[in-house]
């Protein structure tokens, strides 16, 4: 068992260097945007509109990466897809490092976004297919843990490094991933799907150690492997469309609970609460995310997926309702509240109101980030890596990743319009309503996959 665990953990570690790179991509804009807004070079200086594009263009690249990843993961395999995505990571950062104008910055961000989209699809599939059912939840949750670790790493490094040097640092995880993955096996399920039985047995021997019953596990996988390809008419089959609808809805809810909006407000809130250094405040938020994602990874195989989604959804509903209350108390009258400028909204508050209720905003922010990290951050990514049948895994995962990134783009880019239309507190109460909806959806539609093999999960959807 010890041999099996060491090799399996090594394969999982090599794969999660991809999400670490992806975290650095997401975290890169936070320390860099303030620097580029004050830079002396007029060709590289960002105004507020360009800054929002610099932050959000990554999500468009990632949406394209989701489509490309869905194709690659079935055509060239899980391992090679991961190794290939280190190319746009490194090339994207080289473009940023050598940038002479804003368009080069956008292009570099788009490339790193493309790589992030491929990574966010391939890594959960790779880990779920190499893992043993008893540790699959923990290893699958490490995907989100490494993403938030990467974000925190970019925040911390951004305190001391200039933007070009920070881009140099961000290339390291993807280079190390390329090196490590070259020594790791392809997943046994993919190999059996390609009729490479002897290679699948060798992969199982590497992952499970020499003393496990490789033949038995190989037969179990073979029983569920459908050799024929997937055609569109098969999406009428409930065993294919039901898990797809569950996965897409999970990804939709993950974004409309308002995580990007709350993170967007974070620096403003900390400044109102008299935190002198908003960069350090970002580090505090990043640290909360890492701690609670680690807690989720440690307990997920004992508690199950649904329990964490319930707890997380309730905490997020309460904290977004408190956010709404904070803005309702902060605004002196409704006339100002429809102004979409966050700074105007906050500064138009009655004198003395801010400091007396700023603790409420900080409490809401801490609660929200902790709640998200505990369930709705890691669990949807884990569940979509478990519930799809093997032959539809690439297409279905691609649809889910595309949904996630398109919704992330819309929520980030259209957030100001929401505030203008619904007011600040109305927007956060809408997020709270979505959090209540996601708890209801979990109760009725999300299956519990704790300690089940991927073949048992597939059989469950076939039976139902």
ABEGO torsion letter per residue (X at the ends): XAAAAAAAAAAAAAAAAAAAAAAAAAAAAAAAAAAAAABABAAABBBAAAAAAAAAAAAAAAAAAAAAAAAAAAAAEAAAAAAAAAAAAAAAAAAAAABABAAAAAAAAAAAAAAAAAAAAAAAAAAAAABBAAAAAAAAAAAAAAAAAAAAAAAAAAAABBAAAAAAAAAAAAAAAAAAAAABBBBAAAAAAAGBAAAAAAAAAAAAEAABBAAAAAAAAAAABBABBBBAAAAABAAAAAAAAAAAAAAAAAAAAGAAAAAAAAAAAAAAAGBABAAAAAAAAAAAAAAAAAAAAAAAAAAEAAAAAAAAAAAAAAAAAAAAAAAAAABABAAAAABABAAAAAAABBBGAAAAAAAAAAAAAAAAAAAAAAAAAAAAAAAAAAABBAAAAAAAAAAAAAAAAAAAAAAAAAAAAAAAAAEAAAAAAAAAAAAAAAAAAAAAABBBABGBBAAAAAAAAAAX
